[in-house]
Each structure stands twice: as structure tokens, then as C-alpha cells.
Amino acid sequence: MGLNKAILITALALCLPVMAQKRSPAREAVAAPDALQEAEDLLQKQQYDLAEAKLKTLITNNSDNPQVWFDLGFTQSHLGKSPDAITAYRKAVELSPKWFEAQMNLGLLLIKTEQNTDAASILKSAVQLKPLTGGPQALGRAWLLLAQALEASDPKNAGGAYDKAIEFDPNNAELYSAAGSLLERNGDLSGAEQRDLKAADLGSSAGAAQLVGVYIKQKRYADAETWLRKFLAQNPQNAQAQAQLGRLLVAEGKITEAISNLEAAGAAGGPAAMRELAGLYFENKQYDKAATLFQGLLGRNPEDAELHLGLGKAMRHLLKYPEAEAELIQALQRKPNLTDAYVDLAYAAQQNKHYELSLRVLDARVKFLPEEAETYWLRAVDFDNLHANKQAAQNYRLFLTASGGNSPDKEFLARHRLIAITP
């Protein structure tokens, strides 16, 4: 909703000041002309407190004048008195039901106060009326607000309302982008692609970013890469996009290119891109570079469990088991449900001859995940080194059953250890 809210704010700025100057189409004002003019002069000077007081006085003897109610609603909306403004606008609409501007302002305030159902009802009427000012552009804004009011409850008709708004402003990239976002959220990737492509062609960065997301969901990675590179050419400092390009290149099997891209972006790509690069170094078995980068990221985010996990895994592969054990403990202390850490920590502790710790780690893992061949193997080796032959033999047998020929070297060792430790 971020983009839609931005459009809504624009609509507020464009609609309200113009409407306050227009008379109701239903009747001319019956209030004392001088008094009403004085109130509207105060509105022009943005002296809203004084204008409100004068309009409230006028209401006493002119409660059937829609213009006075409209001006009061306008005033109160600028004073932040949204409930009072809504009441005033409702009265203006009741007295002058064919007044587009009154319905438009009422619908807009109802959206602002998250009363979307009421807003949709009002705006469905407003889009059938003729604006007194603003012409087709004003009507297009009404369709836009109707689309926003319907997004959550009636996405299909919201999409139709966006398309009507586009008819009135066909070169507005934000409208296409908002429509594309709605369609994507509701599973219409083909429709989203059409709108996002138009938005991107009109120069919208948001549209280009959404288009990339749609292509990725469709697994059209080459198309996604093309548009993502176009987006980055316009937004080179966008760290999220840099990281996304790295992930996209990985999905295409271009790990080396992904690494080169993120290395070229460097620190300017931001922490997200650097985190992605560290992960790619690890995946590409460049463990020393991965460890260095994880250490740098931890310097800025020492409480990040995922970074401790990444550094711990890199240290394990560098055979620096004491460092690996320390980092993996840090990771699990901060995030006990970080299940990827348990087997690595149990293995590192075992290499450090901390067999009791290794067993405690494996016991903790069972709270989140079932046993598997690797955990049975680690338990067997831990018990074997602690000379707990009965438990070791039991876990060697469980390992052999679970492994089923997938780890022939370990299975060979397990069978020989069973011979050695079984009476």
C-alpha cells in the first residue's frame, strides 16, 4: 500500500483546495453573502480556526445550505478534525446529492480514516457525476480513490476502477504501477505484467521493480535480469536490488557472475548486498572471503544470529573448529530455533573433543527436527570417544539403517567399530 498511499496524498493536495471555491450545483447559498465570503476569505488565508468559528455561527441559521456545510468540512479537515469534517461533508452530500466535489471530499476523508466500505459507496456515486471543476482529471481521481477503497474487499472491481482512472490519465506511470501491484497480490501475473511493463516504459522505478518480481515468480529469469539491470542503471545505490540481482544470477546458475556483480557494487550496495555476497562466497567454497565479510558485517551488527551462523559455518570449513564452535554458540544463544546451526555446532564441538557438548547440542536439536543419519553418526562417535559402548553401538546401528548406502565410507567405519565395541 505504500505507493497507493503516496497517490492518495497527491489526490488530497490536488482536490481539496479547488473544491472549496465552488458553489453547490443544487442551490445558491442562502447564507448572508458577506458572512460566507468572509469565512471563505479566511480559508484562503489558511486561518482555519477563525473560519471554523464563523462557519459554525452561519450554520445556526443556514443548516439547509450545502455550501456552508461543505466549507465547514473543508475547514475541519485542515484542522485535523476528521470525524467532524466527515459529518459536515455528509450533510453537504445529503442536501446536494449530485455535488461531485462534496462526494469526492467525503470519500477521500473516509479512506483517510480507514472507513473504506463507506468510502466505496460514496465514490461509486461520485464517479457517475460531473465535476464542477477539474474536468476529466477530477473524475479520474475519483476512480483512483474508488480503486483504493475497494482493494481489500473487492480486488476485481478495484482493478476495473484503476483501469478507468488510467483512461483519464493514460500517461500516469503510478496508476499502472498501483494496478499492477494489486493484480500481482491477487495472483493475476499476466495482468500485472501488462500494467508493470507500461509503468516501466513510462519511467517508473516502482513499475520496473514490480515487473522484475513478476518475472521471477514466473521463473522468467532472463527477462527479470534484463529489467533488473535497467532498474539498477537508474538506481545504482539500491541495495535490495543489488542483492536481488545476485540471487537472480544464482538462480540462473551464474554464481561467478553474481559474485563479480556484488563485488563491483562494493560497500555502496549496502549491508544487504554484502550479506548476499558473503553467502555466495560460502556457496562457491571461498570460505576465507566469506569469513572476512561475515566478520565485517558482525562488527556493525553483533546481535545478528544469522551472521554468527554464517561465520561459524565458514570457520568450520576452514577447519578452525574453536572459532566455529564459539560463533555457532553465539548464533543459537540469540536464536535457538536456528536449526541450521545444530549439526555444524555438534560437529565443531566433536572436533574440539567436547563430546558432552556435542551430545547436548544434538539433544537440543531434537526439539525442532527429527534425527537423521548424520545426527546418529555424530552421536555414535561422541559416545564412542566417551567409551559409552552400549550407546555408541546403538547409534551406529541407527546410522546404518538411516544411511541406507548413501555414506559408504562412514558405513564401513561404523561396521568396523561395531565389531570392535560389541562384546
C-alpha positions in Angstrom: 0.0 0.0 0.0 3.0 2.3 0.1 2.6 3.5 -3.4 -1.2 3.8 -3.2 -0.9 5.9 -0.1 1.5 8.2 -1.9 -1.0 8.6 -4.7 -3.7 9.3 -2.1 -1.7 12.1 -0.6 -1.3 13.6 -4.0 -5.1 13.4 -4.5 -5.6 15.2 -1.2 -3.3 18.0 -2.2 -5.0 18.4 -5.6 -8.6 18.1 -4.7 -9.5 19.9 -1.5 -8.3 23.5 -2.1 -10.0 23.7 -5.5 -13.3 22.4 -4.3 -13.7 24.9 -1.5 -14.1 27.7 -4.0 -17.1 26.1 -5.8 -20.8 26.6 -5.1 -23.1 23.7 -4.7 -24.9 22.8 -8.0 -28.2 22.3 -6.2 -28.7 25.9 -5.0 -27.0 29.2 -4.4 -26.0 30.0 -0.9 -28.8 31.3 1.3 -26.4 32.5 4.0 -25.7 36.2 4.2 -23.3 36.6 1.3 -21.0 38.9 3.1 -20.7 36.5 6.1 -20.0 33.5 3.8 -17.5 35.4 1.8 -15.7 36.5 5.0 -15.5 32.8 6.0 -14.1 31.8 2.6 -11.6 34.7 2.7 -10.3 33.2 6.0 -10.0 29.8 4.3 -7.9 31.4 1.5 -5.7 32.9 4.2 -5.5 29.4 5.9 -6.9 30.9 9.1 -8.8 27.8 9.7 -9.7 28.3 13.4 -11.3 31.7 12.7 -13.0 30.2 9.6 -14.5 27.3 11.6 -15.9 29.7 14.3 -17.6 31.9 11.6 -19.0 28.9 9.7 -20.4 27.4 12.9 -22.2 30.6 13.5 -23.5 30.6 10.0 -24.8 27.0 10.4 -27.1 28.1 13.1 -29.4 30.0 10.7 -28.4 28.2 7.5 -28.5 24.5 8.3 -30.0 23.7 4.9 -27.2 25.4 2.9 -24.9 22.7 1.5 -22.1 25.3 0.7 -21.8 26.2 4.4 -21.6 22.6 5.4 -19.0 21.9 2.6 -16.8 24.9 3.7 -17.1 23.7 7.3 -16.0 20.2 6.3 -13.1 21.6 4.3 -12.0 23.7 7.3 -12.2 20.9 9.8 -10.3 18.5 7.6 -7.4 21.0 7.6 -7.7 21.3 11.4 -7.3 17.5 11.7 -10.8 17.1 12.9 -11.7 14.3 10.6 -14.8 13.0 12.3 -16.3 16.5 12.4 -15.3 17.1 8.8 -16.9 13.8 7.7 -20.2 14.8 9.5 -20.1 18.2 7.7 -19.4 16.6 4.3 -22.2 14.0 4.8 -24.6 16.9 5.5 -23.5 18.7 2.3 -24.0 15.5 0.3 -27.4 14.9 1.8 -28.5 18.5 0.9 -26.9 18.4 -2.6 -26.7 14.7 -3.7 -25.4 15.5 -7.2 -22.5 17.6 -6.0 -19.4 15.8 -7.2 -16.9 17.7 -5.1 -18.7 17.1 -1.9 -18.9 13.4 -2.5 -15.2 13.3 -3.6 -14.1 15.0 -0.4 -16.2 12.8 1.7 -14.9 9.7 0.1 -11.4 10.8 0.4 -11.7 11.5 4.1 -13.4 8.2 4.7 -10.4 6.4 3.1 -8.0 8.5 5.2 -9.8 7.3 8.3 -9.9 3.7 7.0 -13.6 3.6 6.5 -13.2 2.0 3.1 -16.7 0.4 2.8 -18.5 3.7 3.3 -15.9 5.4 1.1 -16.6 2.9 -1.7 -20.3 3.5 -1.5 -19.9 7.3 -1.8 -17.3 7.1 -4.5 -19.4 4.8 -6.7 -21.9 7.6 -6.8 -19.3 10.3 -7.3 -17.9 8.7 -10.5 -21.3 9.0 -12.1 -21.4 12.8 -11.6 -20.0 15.7 -13.4 -17.3 17.7 -11.7 -17.8 21.5 -11.4 -14.0 22.0 -11.7 -11.1 19.9 -12.8 -12.9 18.2 -15.6 -11.8 14.7 -16.6 -8.8 14.8 -14.3 -11.0 15.2 -11.3 -13.2 12.3 -12.4 -10.0 10.2 -12.9 -9.0 11.0 -9.3 -12.4 9.8 -8.1 -11.9 6.5 -9.9 -8.5 6.2 -8.3 -9.9 6.7 -4.8 -12.6 4.2 -5.6 -9.9 1.7 -6.6 -8.1 2.3 -3.3 -11.3 1.9 -1.3 -12.1 -1.4 -3.0 -8.6 -3.0 -2.9 -9.1 -5.1 0.2 -12.8 -6.1 -0.1 -13.3 -6.3 -3.9 -10.0 -6.6 -5.8 -11.6 -7.4 -9.1 -13.7 -4.2 -9.2 -10.7 -2.3 -7.7 -8.8 -3.4 -10.8 -11.6 -2.1 -13.0 -11.6 1.2 -11.2 -7.8 1.5 -11.7 -8.3 0.9 -15.4 -11.0 3.7 -15.5 -8.6 6.0 -13.7 -5.9 5.2 -16.4 -8.4 6.1 -19.1 -8.5 9.6 -17.8 -4.7 9.9 -17.3 -3.1 7.4 -19.7 0.5 8.6 -19.1 0.5 8.4 -15.4 3.0 5.6 -14.5 1.9 5.5 -10.9 -1.6 4.4 -11.9 -0.2 1.5 -13.9 2.1 0.5 -11.1 -0.6 0.6 -8.5 -2.9 -1.5 -10.7 0.0 -4.0 -11.4 0.7 -4.3 -7.7 -3.0 -5.1 -7.0 -3.1 -7.7 -9.7 0.1 -9.4 -8.6 -1.1 -9.6 -5.0 -4.3 -11.4 -6.2 -2.5 -13.9 -8.5 -3.1 -12.3 -11.9 0.5 -12.3 -13.0 -0.3 -11.8 -16.7 -2.4 -8.7 -15.9 0.3 -7.5 -13.5 2.9 -7.9 -16.2 1.0 -5.8 -18.7 0.5 -2.9 -16.2 4.0 -3.0 -14.7 5.5 -3.1 -18.2 3.6 0.0 -19.1 4.7 1.7 -15.9 8.3 0.8 -16.5 8.1 2.1 -20.1 6.9 5.4 -18.7 9.9 5.6 -16.5 8.6 4.3 -13.2 11.2 2.7 -11.0 8.4 1.1 -8.9 6.9 -0.4 -12.0 10.3 -1.8 -13.1 10.9 -3.3 -9.7 7.4 -4.9 -9.6 7.9 -6.2 -13.2 11.1 -8.0 -12.0 9.2 -9.6 -9.2 6.5 -10.8 -11.6 9.1 -12.3 -13.9 10.8 -14.1 -11.1 7.5 -15.6 -9.9 7.1 -16.9 -13.5 10.7 -18.2 -13.5 11.4 -16.0 -16.5 14.9 -15.2 -15.2 16.3 -13.8 -18.3 13.5 -11.2 -18.6 13.9 -10.4 -14.9 17.6 -9.9 -15.3 17.1 -7.5 -18.2 14.7 -5.3 -16.3 16.6 -5.5 -13.1 19.7 -4.2 -14.8 17.7 -1.4 -16.2 16.3 -0.6 -12.8 19.9 -0.6 -11.3 21.1 1.7 -14.0 18.6 4.2 -12.7 19.0 3.3 -9.1 22.6 2.2 -8.6 22.5 2.7 -4.8 19.5 0.4 -4.3 21.0 -2.3 -2.0 17.9 -4.5 -2.2 18.0 -4.6 -6.0 21.8 -5.4 -5.9 21.1 -8.3 -3.6 18.2 -9.4 -5.8 20.4 -9.4 -8.9 22.8 -11.6 -7.0 20.1 -14.1 -6.1 18.7 -14.0 -9.7 22.1 -14.7 -11.2 22.4 -17.6 -8.8 19.0 -18.9 -9.9 20.4 -18.8 -13.5 23.4 -20.7 -12.4 25.7 -17.7 -12.8 27.3 -17.8 -9.4 30.7 -16.4 -10.6 28.9 -13.5 -12.3 26.7 -12.9 -9.3 29.9 -12.6 -7.1 31.5 -10.3 -9.6 28.4 -8.1 -9.7 28.2 -7.7 -6.0 32.0 -7.2 -5.7 31.7 -4.3 -8.2 28.9 -2.7 -6.2 31.1 -3.0 -3.1 30.1 -1.2 0.1 27.8 1.1 -1.9 25.5 -1.8 -2.4 24.7 -1.7 1.3 24.7 -4.4 4.1 22.0 -6.4 2.3 24.2 -6.8 -0.8 27.3 -7.5 1.3 25.4 -10.2 3.2 24.3 -11.7 -0.1 27.9 -11.7 -1.3 29.1 -13.4 1.9 26.6 -16.2 1.3 27.7 -16.5 -2.3 31.4 -16.8 -1.3 30.4 -19.6 1.1 28.3 -21.4 -1.6 31.3 -21.0 -4.0 33.6 -22.5 -1.4 35.5 -19.3 -1.0 35.4 -19.7 2.8 38.2 -17.3 3.6 36.5 -14.5 1.8 33.1 -15.4 3.3 34.6 -15.4 6.8 36.2 -12.0 6.3 33.0 -10.5 5.1 30.8 -12.1 7.8 33.3 -10.7 10.4 32.9 -7.2 8.9 29.1 -7.4 9.0 29.2 -8.6 12.6 31.2 -5.6 13.5 28.2 -3.5 12.6 25.5 -6.0 13.7 26.9 -8.0 16.7 23.5 -9.4 17.7 22.6 -10.8 14.3 22.3 -14.6 14.8 22.3 -15.3 11.0 25.7 -13.6 10.7 27.1 -15.6 13.6 25.8 -18.7 11.8 27.4 -17.8 8.5 30.8 -17.0 10.2 30.6 -20.3 12.2 30.0 -22.4 9.1 32.8 -20.6 7.2 35.2 -21.3 10.1 34.2 -24.9 10.2 35.1 -25.3 6.6 38.4 -23.5 7.2 39.0 -26.2 9.9 39.1 -23.5 12.6 36.9 -25.5 14.9 37.3 -23.5 18.2 36.3 -20.3 16.3 33.4 -22.2 14.6 32.2 -23.5 17.9 32.2 -20.1 19.5 30.3 -18.4 16.7 27.7 -21.2 16.4 27.1 -21.0 20.2 26.6 -17.2 19.7 24.1 -17.9 16.9 22.0 -20.3 19.0 22.1 -18.2 22.1 20.4 -15.4 20.1 18.1 -17.6 18.1 17.5 -21.1 19.5 15.3 -22.1 16.6 18.1 -21.5 14.1 18.0 -25.2 13.1 20.8 -25.0 10.5 23.3 -24.3 13.3 22.9 -27.5 15.4 24.7 -30.1 13.3 27.5 -27.7 12.5 28.0 -26.9 16.2 27.8 -30.6 17.2 30.5 -31.4 14.6 32.7 -28.5 15.6 32.4 -29.4 19.3 33.3 -33.0 18.4 36.4 -31.9 16.5 37.4 -29.9 19.6 36.9 -33.1 21.7 34.0 -31.5 23.5 31.9 -34.7 23.2 29.5 -33.9 26.1 28.7 -30.5 24.5 28.2 -32.2 21.1 25.7 -34.6 22.6 23.8 -31.7 24.4 23.6 -29.8 21.1 22.1 -32.9 19.4 19.6 -33.3 22.2 18.6 -29.7 21.8 18.1 -30.2 18.1 15.6 -32.9 18.6 13.2 -30.3 19.9 12.9 -28.8 16.4 13.9 -31.6 14.0 13.8 -35.4 13.9 17.0 -37.5 14.0 18.7 -38.3 10.7 21.7 -40.3 9.5 24.2 -37.5 10.2 23.0 -37.0 13.8 23.1 -40.7 14.6 26.7 -40.8 13.3 27.7 -37.8 15.4 26.1 -39.3 18.5 27.8 -42.7 17.8 31.2 -41.0 17.5 30.6 -38.9 20.7 29.6 -42.0 22.7 32.4 -44.0 21.2 35.0 -41.4 22.3 33.4 -41.3 25.8 33.7 -45.1 25.9 30.0 -45.5 26.3 30.0 -48.6 24.1 26.3 -49.5 24.5 25.0 -46.1 23.4 27.7 -45.9 20.7 26.7 -49.3 19.3 23.0 -48.4 19.3 23.6 -45.2 17.4 26.0 -46.9 14.9 23.1 -49.3 14.1 20.6 -46.5 13.8 23.1 -44.7 11.5 23.4 -47.7 9.2 19.7 -48.1 8.9 19.1 -44.4 8.2 22.1 -44.1 5.8 21.0 -46.9 3.5 24.1 -46.9 1.4 24.4 -43.2 0.9 27.6 -42.8 3.0 29.7 -45.8 2.2 32.9 -44.6 3.9 31.1 -43.9 7.2 29.1 -47.1 6.9 32.4 -49.0 6.5 33.8 -47.4 9.7 30.5 -48.0 11.6 30.5 -51.7 10.9 34.2 -52.0 12.0 33.5 -50.0 15.2 30.5 -52.3 15.9 32.8 -55.3 15.7 35.4 -53.6 18.0 33.0 -52.4 20.7 30.3 -55.1 20.7 31.0 -58.0 23.2 
